[in-house]
Amino acid sequence: MTNVVEIFLPLDTRTGRPIDLEVIEGIVKGLADRFGGATAYTREPAEGLWKRAMSIERDRIIMVEVLVNDVDESWWHDYRRKLENELEQDKVLIRITPCRVI
């Protein structure tokens, strides 16, 4: 079965410092090399709003998608931790959805 893996990449560190474009491009290229392709939605960063305590926080993100047949959950778990460290994040969201290709 084909699965769509969506990686929600932040464009700023947790302290608000912008992440270098080369870092984001390197992540996308690495995914494309490993999985045979990757699509990065980069035209307009999405903006996430979420409430923490008494304030509203904003995240600027882009989404990167890859298609995989088999999901190696251990690899994706380790990869998420690597991204969290590299991008200085508390959490990076990776979502995997089964997909029927027609």
Secondary structure as UniProt FT lines:
FT   STRAND          2..10
FT   TURN            14..15
FT   HELIX           21..35
FT   STRAND          39..52
FT   TURN            53..54
FT   STRAND          55..68
FT   HELIX           73..86
FT   TURN            87..88
FT   STRAND          93..99
//
